[in-house]
Amino acid sequence: MGWRGRGGGWRGPWPGRGPFSYLPPWQRPGWLYGRGACWWLFAPNLQATIPQAPAVMPPAYTAVPKEQEIAMLENQAKWLEQTLEQIRKRLEELKKEE
């Protein structure tokens, strides 16, 4: 989507109207905190009734044995080398076509 002209229904790069229409949809309070969040976050007469949500904790980190981590990293390095080789071959093919 891009900027709409003067005849469009709204102005700015993002659709919608309201106090947060200058933000892309994924940065608006409703996207981040749920529908109607702007009322809970910014309405002065409703701030006393803000629902308390539990904090979301990330899952606990489980340590991987050193040997297993080494094997995983070696496998990833092999895969990356194969991918890089495929990219180089494709580049050579494209340069030959010129």
C-alpha positions as CSV (number, residue, x, y, z in Angstrom):
1,M,0.0,0.0,0.0
2,G,1.2,3.5,-0.6
3,W,0.1,7.0,-0.1
4,R,-3.4,7.8,-1.4
5,G,-4.2,11.0,-3.2
6,R,-6.5,13.7,-2.0
7,G,-9.5,11.9,-3.3
8,G,-8.8,8.7,-1.2
9,G,-10.8,8.0,1.9
10,W,-7.9,8.4,4.3
11,R,-4.5,10.2,4.3
12,G,-1.2,8.7,5.1
13,P,0.6,5.4,4.3
14,W,-1.6,3.2,6.6
15,P,-5.3,2.5,6.5
16,G,-7.7,3.5,9.2
17,R,-8.6,6.6,11.2
18,G,-8.1,7.6,14.8
19,P,-5.4,8.7,17.2
20,F,-2.9,6.1,16.0
21,S,-3.5,6.2,12.2
22,Y,0.0,7.5,11.7
23,L,1.4,4.2,12.9
24,P,1.5,1.0,10.9
25,P,-1.1,-1.5,12.1
26,W,1.4,-3.8,13.9
27,Q,2.6,-0.9,16.1
28,R,-0.8,0.3,17.2
29,P,-2.0,-0.5,20.8
30,G,-4.8,-2.7,19.6
31,W,-2.4,-4.9,17.7
32,L,0.1,-5.1,20.5
33,Y,-2.3,-5.3,23.5
34,G,-5.6,-6.5,22.1
35,R,-8.7,-4.9,20.7
36,G,-9.8,-1.8,22.7
37,A,-6.4,-1.4,24.3
38,C,-6.3,2.3,23.7
39,W,-9.3,2.7,26.1
40,W,-7.5,0.8,28.8
41,L,-4.2,2.5,28.2
42,F,-5.2,6.1,27.6
43,A,-8.7,6.8,29.0
44,P,-8.2,8.6,32.3
45,N,-11.6,7.6,33.7
46,L,-11.0,3.9,33.1
47,Q,-7.4,3.6,34.4
48,A,-8.6,2.5,37.8
49,T,-10.2,-0.6,36.2
50,I,-7.3,-1.8,34.1
51,P,-7.3,-5.6,34.2
52,Q,-4.1,-7.1,35.6
53,A,-2.6,-9.6,33.2
54,P,0.0,-12.2,34.4
55,A,3.5,-11.6,33.1
56,V,4.6,-14.0,30.3
57,M,7.9,-15.6,31.2
58,P,10.1,-17.2,28.5
59,P,10.6,-20.9,28.8
60,A,13.5,-22.0,30.9
61,Y,16.8,-22.5,29.0
62,T,18.0,-26.1,28.9
63,A,21.7,-26.5,28.6
64,V,22.9,-28.7,25.7
65,P,25.9,-30.9,26.2
66,K,29.1,-29.5,24.7
67,E,29.5,-32.4,22.3
68,Q,26.0,-32.1,21.0
69,E,26.4,-28.3,20.5
70,I,29.6,-28.9,18.5
71,A,27.9,-31.5,16.3
72,M,24.9,-29.1,15.7
73,L,27.3,-26.3,14.7
74,E,29.3,-28.5,12.4
75,N,26.1,-29.6,10.7
76,Q,25.0,-26.0,10.3
77,A,28.4,-25.0,8.9
78,K,28.2,-27.9,6.3
79,W,24.7,-26.8,5.3
80,L,25.9,-23.2,4.9
81,E,28.9,-24.2,2.8
82,Q,26.6,-26.3,0.5
83,T,24.2,-23.3,0.2
84,L,27.1,-21.0,-0.6
85,E,28.4,-23.4,-3.3
86,Q,25.0,-23.4,-4.9
87,I,24.9,-19.6,-4.9
88,R,28.3,-19.4,-6.5
89,K,27.3,-21.9,-9.2
90,R,24.2,-19.9,-10.0
91,L,26.2,-16.7,-10.2
92,E,28.6,-18.3,-12.6
93,E,25.7,-19.5,-14.8
94,L,24.2,-16.0,-14.8
95,K,27.6,-14.4,-15.7
96,K,28.0,-16.9,-18.6
97,E,24.6,-16.0,-20.0
98,E,25.7,-12.3,-20.4
